[in-house]
Amino acid sequence: MLLFIEVYQIVKICRYAPPAGEARVVREEMNEKAKLLNPPFAVADAEHPKFRYTGDELYLSFIDWHEEEVRVLFKNCVAIKWQDADSTGPEDRDDCTYEILNSQWLKLHLDQRMIEPEEKHHHFKLCFNAAGVLEVIATEMVLDAQQSTGEGPGKAVPFS
């Protein structure tokens, strides 16, 4: 079951230099929303994750709260952010996995033609409580099926 989390309207403040040279503050409204995902793994109370980035694939592994290893693959990955600090939103909780809708970060990559709309990239955000926050722009988040079945390249995680 997927839940939509309504978030507050976030205001981004940026500075620019107008022709006269005096600095002004400009407000740009960002309507990012966090869509709660229900992947077949939990990031709550997980140990500090490990990453490996090769070409356009990001491999993530961590030990979950059941003391089980979880391995996740992000396909066609074009951007990665990790921070030890807690997230500032737009999600509600710091122990879940989300897709960020109306993502300004994703829009930046589309505007700069780093990716094309038909490629259907998503902005995924995995909040590992006090361990940190991982954000990824990729086309797919795939659970490594080998950890449970020993076969196949992976099972797609639903995000819509």
CYANA upper distance limits for C-alpha pairs under 8 A (distance plus 0.5 A):
  1 MET  CA     38 ASN  CA      7.41
  2 LEU  CA     35 LYS  CA      8.34
  2 LEU  CA     36 LEU  CA      6.69
  2 LEU  CA     37 LEU  CA      6.40
  2 LEU  CA     38 ASN  CA      6.82
  2 LEU  CA    160 SER  CA      8.43
  3 LEU  CA     35 LYS  CA      7.15
  3 LEU  CA     36 LEU  CA      5.93
  3 LEU  CA     37 LEU  CA      7.87
  4 PHE  CA     34 ALA  CA      7.56
  4 PHE  CA     35 LYS  CA      5.40
  4 PHE  CA     36 LEU  CA      6.41
  5 ILE  CA     33 LYS  CA      7.61
  5 ILE  CA     34 ALA  CA      6.39
  5 ILE  CA     35 LYS  CA      6.40
  5 ILE  CA     36 LEU  CA      7.22
  5 ILE  CA     91 GLU  CA      7.63
  5 ILE  CA     92 ASP  CA      7.52
  6 GLU  CA     33 LYS  CA      6.97
  6 GLU  CA     34 ALA  CA      7.79
  7 VAL  CA     32 GLU  CA      8.25
  7 VAL  CA     33 LYS  CA      6.36
  7 VAL  CA     34 ALA  CA      7.75
  7 VAL  CA     90 PRO  CA      6.35
  7 VAL  CA     91 GLU  CA      7.56
  7 VAL  CA     92 ASP  CA      8.11
  8 TYR  CA     90 PRO  CA      7.86
  9 GLN  CA     29 GLU  CA      7.71
  9 GLN  CA     30 MET  CA      7.13
  9 GLN  CA     31 ASN  CA      6.18
  9 GLN  CA     32 GLU  CA      8.10
 10 ILE  CA     29 GLU  CA      6.81
 10 ILE  CA     30 MET  CA      5.95
 10 ILE  CA     31 ASN  CA      7.01
 10 ILE  CA     32 GLU  CA      8.00
 10 ILE  CA     90 PRO  CA      8.47
 11 VAL  CA     27 ARG  CA      7.08
 11 VAL  CA     28 GLU  CA      6.62
 11 VAL  CA     29 GLU  CA      5.44
 11 VAL  CA     30 MET  CA      6.57
 12 LYS  CA     27 ARG  CA      6.40
 12 LYS  CA     28 GLU  CA      5.86
 12 LYS  CA     29 GLU  CA      6.77
 12 LYS  CA     30 MET  CA      7.41
 13 ILE  CA     25 VAL  CA      7.13
 13 ILE  CA     26 VAL  CA      6.48
 13 ILE  CA     27 ARG  CA      5.52
 13 ILE  CA     28 GLU  CA      7.08
 14 CYS  CA     25 VAL  CA      6.55
 14 CYS  CA     26 VAL  CA      6.15
 14 CYS  CA     27 ARG  CA      7.21
 14 CYS  CA     28 GLU  CA      8.35
 15 ARG  CA     23 ALA  CA      7.09
 15 ARG  CA     24 ARG  CA      6.50
 15 ARG  CA     25 VAL  CA      5.60
 15 ARG  CA     26 VAL  CA      6.79
 16 TYR  CA     23 ALA  CA      6.50
 16 TYR  CA     24 ARG  CA      6.81
 16 TYR  CA     25 VAL  CA      7.69
 16 TYR  CA     26 VAL  CA      8.18
 17 ALA  CA     21 GLY  CA      5.91
 17 ALA  CA     22 GLU  CA      6.48
 17 ALA  CA     23 ALA  CA      5.54
 17 ALA  CA     24 ARG  CA      7.49
 18 PRO  CA     22 GLU  CA      6.71
 18 PRO  CA     23 ALA  CA      7.24
 18 PRO  CA     24 ARG  CA      8.11
 30 MET  CA    102 ASN  CA      8.47
 30 MET  CA    104 GLN  CA      7.74
 31 ASN  CA    102 ASN  CA      6.85
 32 GLU  CA     90 PRO  CA      7.06
 32 GLU  CA    100 ILE  CA      7.03
 32 GLU  CA    101 LEU  CA      6.12
 32 GLU  CA    102 ASN  CA      5.37
 32 GLU  CA    103 SER  CA      6.01
 32 GLU  CA    104 GLN  CA      7.84
 33 LYS  CA     90 PRO  CA      6.37
 33 LYS  CA     91 GLU  CA      7.72
 33 LYS  CA    100 ILE  CA      6.19
 33 LYS  CA    101 LEU  CA      5.58
 33 LYS  CA    102 ASN  CA      7.15
 33 LYS  CA    103 SER  CA      8.30
 34 ALA  CA     90 PRO  CA      6.24
 34 ALA  CA     91 GLU  CA      5.48
 34 ALA  CA     92 ASP  CA      8.37
 34 ALA  CA     98 TYR  CA      6.42
 34 ALA  CA     99 GLU  CA      6.36
 34 ALA  CA    100 ILE  CA      5.18
 34 ALA  CA    101 LEU  CA      6.64
 35 LYS  CA     91 GLU  CA      8.33
 35 LYS  CA     98 TYR  CA      5.83
 35 LYS  CA     99 GLU  CA      5.64
 35 LYS  CA    100 ILE  CA      6.69
 35 LYS  CA    101 LEU  CA      7.40
 36 LEU  CA     96 CYS  CA      7.82
 36 LEU  CA     97 THR  CA      6.74
 36 LEU  CA     98 TYR  CA      5.10
 36 LEU  CA     99 GLU  CA      7.15
 37 LEU  CA     96 CYS  CA      8.25
 37 LEU  CA     97 THR  CA      6.06
 37 LEU  CA     98 TYR  CA      5.63
 37 LEU  CA     99 GLU  CA      7.30
 37 LEU  CA    158 PRO  CA      8.06
 37 LEU  CA    159 PHE  CA      6.27
 37 LEU  CA    160 SER  CA      8.36
 38 ASN  CA     97 THR  CA      7.73
 38 ASN  CA    158 PRO  CA      7.84
 38 ASN  CA    159 PHE  CA      7.98
 39 PRO  CA     97 THR  CA      8.05
 39 PRO  CA    157 VAL  CA      6.03
 39 PRO  CA    158 PRO  CA      6.99
 39 PRO  CA    159 PHE  CA      8.16
 40 PRO  CA    143 LEU  CA      8.11
 40 PRO  CA    157 VAL  CA      7.51
 41 PHE  CA     64 ASP  CA      8.50
 41 PHE  CA     70 VAL  CA      7.71
 42 ALA  CA     46 ALA  CA      8.24
 42 ALA  CA     64 ASP  CA      7.10
 42 ALA  CA     65 TRP  CA      8.27
 42 ALA  CA     96 CYS  CA      7.64
 42 ALA  CA     97 THR  CA      8.45
 43 VAL  CA     64 ASP  CA      6.98
 43 VAL  CA     65 TRP  CA      8.50
 43 VAL  CA     95 ASP  CA      6.61
 43 VAL  CA     96 CYS  CA      6.60
 43 VAL  CA     97 THR  CA      7.65
 43 VAL  CA    126 LEU  CA      7.49
 43 VAL  CA    127 CYS  CA      7.24
 43 VAL  CA    128 PHE  CA      5.86
 43 VAL  CA    129 ASN  CA      8.45
 44 ALA  CA     64 ASP  CA      7.87
 44 ALA  CA     65 TRP  CA      7.44
 44 ALA  CA     95 ASP  CA      4.98
 44 ALA  CA     96 CYS  CA      6.88
 44 ALA  CA    127 CYS  CA      8.07
 44 ALA  CA    128 PHE  CA      6.16
 44 ALA  CA    129 ASN  CA      6.68
 45 ASP  CA     64 ASP  CA      7.19
 45 ASP  CA     65 TRP  CA      5.96
 45 ASP  CA     95 ASP  CA      7.85
 45 ASP  CA    128 PHE  CA      7.06
 45 ASP  CA    129 ASN  CA      6.81
 46 ALA  CA     62 PHE  CA      7.08
 46 ALA  CA     63 ILE  CA      6.11
 46 ALA  CA     64 ASP  CA      4.86
 46 ALA  CA     65 TRP  CA      5.98
 46 ALA  CA    128 PHE  CA      6.80
 46 ALA  CA    129 ASN  CA      8.45
 46 ALA  CA    131 ALA  CA      8.14
 47 GLU  CA     62 PHE  CA      6.54
 47 GLU  CA     63 ILE  CA      5.93
 47 GLU  CA     64 ASP  CA      7.10
 47 GLU  CA     65 TRP  CA      8.45
 47 GLU  CA    131 ALA  CA      7.42
 48 HIS  CA     62 PHE  CA      7.07
 48 HIS  CA     63 ILE  CA      8.41
 48 HIS  CA    128 PHE  CA      8.43
 48 HIS  CA    131 ALA  CA      6.05
 48 HIS  CA    132 GLY  CA      8.27
 49 PRO  CA     60 LEU  CA      7.26
 49 PRO  CA     61 SER  CA      6.18
 49 PRO  CA     62 PHE  CA      5.02
 49 PRO  CA     63 ILE  CA      8.05
 50 LYS  CA     60 LEU  CA      6.28
 50 LYS  CA     61 SER  CA      5.81
 50 LYS  CA     62 PHE  CA      6.80
 51 PHE  CA     58 LEU  CA      7.42
 51 PHE  CA     59 TYR  CA      6.10
 51 PHE  CA     60 LEU  CA      5.25
 51 PHE  CA     61 SER  CA      7.12
 52 ARG  CA     58 LEU  CA      6.31
 52 ARG  CA     59 TYR  CA      5.52
 52 ARG  CA     60 LEU  CA      7.17
 53 TYR  CA     57 GLU  CA      6.33
 53 TYR  CA     58 LEU  CA      4.96
 53 TYR  CA     59 TYR  CA      6.69
 54 THR  CA     58 LEU  CA      7.00
 56 ASP  CA     75 LYS  CA      7.20
 56 ASP  CA     76 ASN  CA      5.36
 56 ASP  CA     77 CYS  CA      5.40
 56 ASP  CA     78 VAL  CA      6.96
 57 GLU  CA     73 LEU  CA      7.38
 57 GLU  CA     74 PHE  CA      6.19
 57 GLU  CA     75 LYS  CA      5.59
 57 GLU  CA     76 ASN  CA      6.28
 57 GLU  CA     77 CYS  CA      5.90
 58 LEU  CA     73 LEU  CA      6.32
 58 LEU  CA     74 PHE  CA      5.61
 58 LEU  CA     75 LYS  CA      7.45
 58 LEU  CA     77 CYS  CA      6.88
 59 TYR  CA     71 ARG  CA      7.71
 59 TYR  CA     72 VAL  CA      6.48
 59 TYR  CA     73 LEU  CA      5.27
 59 TYR  CA     74 PHE  CA      7.04
 60 LEU  CA     71 ARG  CA      6.17
 60 LEU  CA     72 VAL  CA      5.59
 60 LEU  CA     73 LEU  CA      6.77
 61 SER  CA     69 GLU  CA      7.41
 61 SER  CA     70 VAL  CA      6.00
 61 SER  CA     71 ARG  CA      4.90
 61 SER  CA     72 VAL  CA      6.82
 62 PHE  CA     69 GLU  CA      6.23
 62 PHE  CA     70 VAL  CA      5.92
 62 PHE  CA     71 ARG  CA      7.29
 63 ILE  CA     67 GLU  CA      6.06
 63 ILE  CA     68 GLU  CA      5.84
 63 ILE  CA     69 GLU  CA      4.98
 63 ILE  CA     70 VAL  CA      6.53
 64 ASP  CA     68 GLU  CA      5.99
 64 ASP  CA     69 GLU  CA      6.87
 64 ASP  CA     70 VAL  CA      7.19
 69 GLU  CA    147 GLN  CA      8.42
 70 VAL  CA    143 LEU  CA      8.39
 70 VAL  CA    144 ASP  CA      8.31
 70 VAL  CA    147 GLN  CA      8.04
 71 ARG  CA    143 LEU  CA      6.74
 71 ARG  CA    144 ASP  CA      5.98
 71 ARG  CA    147 GLN  CA      8.07
 72 VAL  CA    141 MET  CA      7.36
 72 VAL  CA    142 VAL  CA      6.11
 72 VAL  CA    143 LEU  CA      5.12
 72 VAL  CA    144 ASP  CA      6.15
 73 LEU  CA    141 MET  CA      6.32
 73 LEU  CA    142 VAL  CA      5.49
 73 LEU  CA    143 LEU  CA      6.81
 73 LEU  CA    144 ASP  CA      7.34
 74 PHE  CA    136 VAL  CA      8.33
 74 PHE  CA    138 ALA  CA      6.47
 74 PHE  CA    139 THR  CA      7.87
 74 PHE  CA    140 GLU  CA      6.14
 74 PHE  CA    141 MET  CA      5.11
 74 PHE  CA    142 VAL  CA      6.70
 75 LYS  CA    138 ALA  CA      6.25
 75 LYS  CA    139 THR  CA      6.28
 75 LYS  CA    140 GLU  CA      5.68
 75 LYS  CA    141 MET  CA      7.01
 75 LYS  CA    142 VAL  CA      8.07
 76 ASN  CA    138 ALA  CA      5.72
 76 ASN  CA    139 THR  CA      6.15
 76 ASN  CA    140 GLU  CA      7.84
 77 CYS  CA    136 VAL  CA      7.51
 77 CYS  CA    137 ILE  CA      6.21
 77 CYS  CA    138 ALA  CA      4.65
 77 CYS  CA    139 THR  CA      7.44
 78 VAL  CA    136 VAL  CA      8.28
 78 VAL  CA    137 ILE  CA      6.28
 78 VAL  CA    138 ALA  CA      6.70
 79 ALA  CA    136 VAL  CA      6.20
 79 ALA  CA    137 ILE  CA      5.64
 79 ALA  CA    138 ALA  CA      7.97
 80 ILE  CA    134 LEU  CA      7.93
 80 ILE  CA    135 GLU  CA      6.29
 80 ILE  CA    136 VAL  CA      5.16
 80 ILE  CA    137 ILE  CA      7.16
 81 LYS  CA    133 VAL  CA      8.50
 81 LYS  CA    134 LEU  CA      6.30
 81 LYS  CA    135 GLU  CA      5.49
 81 LYS  CA    136 VAL  CA      6.97
 82 TRP  CA    132 GLY  CA      7.69
 82 TRP  CA    133 VAL  CA      6.27
 82 TRP  CA    134 LEU  CA      5.22
 82 TRP  CA    135 GLU  CA      6.96
 83 GLN  CA    132 GLY  CA      6.02
 83 GLN  CA    133 VAL  CA      5.93
 83 GLN  CA    134 LEU  CA      7.32
 84 ASP  CA    130 ALA  CA      8.09
 84 ASP  CA    131 ALA  CA      6.69
 84 ASP  CA    132 GLY  CA      4.59
 84 ASP  CA    133 VAL  CA      6.98
 85 ALA  CA    130 ALA  CA      8.21
 85 ALA  CA    132 GLY  CA      6.27
 85 ALA  CA    133 VAL  CA      7.81
 86 ASP  CA     94 ASP  CA      7.85
 86 ASP  CA    129 ASN  CA      7.96
 86 ASP  CA    130 ALA  CA      7.40
 86 ASP  CA    132 GLY  CA      6.63
 86 ASP  CA    133 VAL  CA      7.28
 87 SER  CA     94 ASP  CA      7.61
 87 SER  CA    127 CYS  CA      8.08
 87 SER  CA    132 GLY  CA      8.45
 87 SER  CA    133 VAL  CA      7.07
 90 PRO  CA    100 ILE  CA      8.45
 91 GLU  CA     98 TYR  CA      7.99
 93 ARG  CA    127 CYS  CA      8.41
 94 ASP  CA    127 CYS  CA      5.55
 94 ASP  CA    128 PHE  CA      7.09
 94 ASP  CA    129 ASN  CA      5.57
 95 ASP  CA    126 LEU  CA      8.21
 95 ASP  CA    127 CYS  CA      5.51
 95 ASP  CA    128 PHE  CA      5.86
 95 ASP  CA    129 ASN  CA      5.45
 96 CYS  CA    126 LEU  CA      6.71
 96 CYS  CA    127 CYS  CA      5.96
 96 CYS  CA    128 PHE  CA      7.79
 97 THR  CA    124 PHE  CA      7.91
 97 THR  CA    125 LYS  CA      6.30
 97 THR  CA    126 LEU  CA      4.96
 97 THR  CA    127 CYS  CA      6.69
 98 TYR  CA    124 PHE  CA      6.29
 98 TYR  CA    125 LYS  CA      5.57
 98 TYR  CA    126 LEU  CA      6.85
 99 GLU  CA    122 HIS  CA      7.37
 99 GLU  CA    123 HIS  CA      6.10
 99 GLU  CA    124 PHE  CA      5.08
 99 GLU  CA    125 LYS  CA      6.57
 99 GLU  CA    159 PHE  CA      7.67
100 ILE  CA    122 HIS  CA      8.13
100 ILE  CA    123 HIS  CA      5.87
100 ILE  CA    124 PHE  CA      6.75
100 ILE  CA    125 LYS  CA      7.45
101 LEU  CA    123 HIS  CA      7.93
102 ASN  CA    106 LEU  CA      8.43
102 ASN  CA    107 LYS  CA      8.21
103 SER  CA    107 LYS  CA      6.64
103 SER  CA    123 HIS  CA      7.31
104 GLN  CA    108 LEU  CA      6.60
105 TRP  CA    109 HIS  CA      7.21
105 TRP  CA    123 HIS  CA      8.32
106 LEU  CA    110 LEU  CA      6.87
106 LEU  CA    121 HIS  CA      8.38
106 LEU  CA    122 HIS  CA      7.85
106 LEU  CA    123 HIS  CA      6.84
106 LEU  CA    137 ILE  CA      7.39
107 LYS  CA    111 ASP  CA      6.41
108 LEU  CA    112 GLN  CA      6.65
109 HIS  CA    113 ARG  CA      6.64
109 HIS  CA    114 MET  CA      5.67
109 HIS  CA    115 ILE  CA      6.58
110 LEU  CA    114 MET  CA      6.55
110 LEU  CA    115 ILE  CA      5.88
110 LEU  CA    116 GLU  CA      6.62
110 LEU  CA    117 PRO  CA      7.47
115 ILE  CA    119 GLU  CA      7.51
115 ILE  CA    121 HIS  CA      8.32
116 GLU  CA    120 LYS  CA      8.13
117 PRO  CA    121 HIS  CA      8.00
119 GLU  CA    139 THR  CA      7.57
120 LYS  CA    139 THR  CA      6.38
121 HIS  CA    137 ILE  CA      6.79
121 HIS  CA    138 ALA  CA      5.57
121 HIS  CA    139 THR  CA      4.68
121 HIS  CA    140 GLU  CA      8.03
122 HIS  CA    136 VAL  CA      8.46
122 HIS  CA    137 ILE  CA      5.98
122 HIS  CA    138 ALA  CA      6.03
122 HIS  CA    139 THR  CA      6.25
122 HIS  CA    140 GLU  CA      7.98
123 HIS  CA    135 GLU  CA      7.48
123 HIS  CA    136 VAL  CA      6.26
123 HIS  CA    137 ILE  CA      5.08
123 HIS  CA    138 ALA  CA      7.30
124 PHE  CA    135 GLU  CA      6.11
124 PHE  CA    136 VAL  CA      5.68
124 PHE  CA    137 ILE  CA      6.76
124 PHE  CA    138 ALA  CA      8.11
125 LYS  CA    133 VAL  CA      7.61
125 LYS  CA    134 LEU  CA      6.25
125 LYS  CA    135 GLU  CA      4.93
125 LYS  CA    136 VAL  CA      7.02
126 LEU  CA    133 VAL  CA      6.31
126 LEU  CA    134 LEU  CA      5.64
126 LEU  CA    135 GLU  CA      6.87
127 CYS  CA    132 GLY  CA      6.93
127 CYS  CA    133 VAL  CA      5.12
127 CYS  CA    134 LEU  CA      7.01
128 PHE  CA    132 GLY  CA      5.77
128 PHE  CA    133 VAL  CA      6.29
128 PHE  CA    134 LEU  CA      8.38
129 ASN  CA    133 VAL  CA      8.25
140 GLU  CA    156 ALA  CA      7.83
140 GLU  CA    157 VAL  CA      8.23
141 MET  CA    156 ALA  CA      7.02
141 MET  CA    157 VAL  CA      6.34
142 VAL  CA    154 GLY  CA      6.45
142 VAL  CA    155 LYS  CA      6.09
142 VAL  CA    156 ALA  CA      5.07
142 VAL  CA    157 VAL  CA      5.89
143 LEU  CA    154 GLY  CA      6.07
143 LEU  CA    155 LYS  CA      5.84
143 LEU  CA    156 ALA  CA      6.81
143 LEU  CA    157 VAL  CA      6.90
144 ASP  CA    153 PRO  CA      7.12
144 ASP  CA    154 GLY  CA      4.89
144 ASP  CA    155 LYS  CA      6.91
145 ALA  CA    149 THR  CA      6.45
145 ALA  CA    150 GLY  CA      7.31
145 ALA  CA    151 GLU  CA      7.11
145 ALA  CA    152 GLY  CA      6.85
145 ALA  CA    153 PRO  CA      7.06
145 ALA  CA    154 GLY  CA      4.92
145 ALA  CA    155 LYS  CA      6.12
146 GLN  CA    150 GLY  CA      4.37
146 GLN  CA    151 GLU  CA      5.62
146 GLN  CA    152 GLY  CA      6.91
146 GLN  CA    153 PRO  CA      7.63
146 GLN  CA    154 GLY  CA      7.42
